[in-house]
Amino acid sequence: MHLKSASPRIVISEELCKGCGICIALCPMKVLDRSDKLSSRGVYPPVSVNGNKCTACRICQHYCPDLAIYIVTEEKN
């Protein structure tokens, strides 16, 4: 049986995000951009604009000071 990696899914917790933009700046594939909508915290959180280009490098996840973003990858048959 051969398993393929599914497309990575970017999960952003708007409740934790302070809108610093580190994830946006460090993404090598430019997958993230600043939202044009304010969150409940009064900040512009990141949103995925090119999610299909995500390589699951997890740079955004590792550098987020608030643990507000993470990548989910799943194996599929």
Secondary structure, 3 states (H helix, E strand, C coil): CCCEECCCEEEECCCCCCCCCHHHHHCCCCCEEECCCCCCCCCCCEEECCHHHCCCCCHHHHHCCCCCEEEECCEEC
